[in-house]
Amino acid sequence: MVRTTITIEDDVATEIARLQRLRDEGLKQTINAVLRAGIAAMTKPVRKSRTPYRTATASLGKPRLKSLDNIDEVLSFGEGEAYR
């Protein structure tokens, strides 16, 4: 057990006093419970809830080429016959 002196801000002191009355326990027990709960909450890994990324679909129409396997055909279509 460690004895120490701390300064507690007014809003925190008010909440600790409220919890002390609610739980019907001493100040020491209430502060230890609050500190344990706070430490447990702060040491848990934080899971960020992510919104799934969605891409809107768009119709591009029918493909102009049936296949991209013939690179000679693709280049002649894209750049004309003078691609060479």
Residue pairs with C-beta under 8 A, 6 or more apart in sequence:
8 16
16 27
16 30
16 31
16 34
19 30
19 33
19 34
20 26
20 27
20 30
23 29
23 30
23 33
25 33
64 77
65 73
65 74
65 77
68 74
75 83
76 83
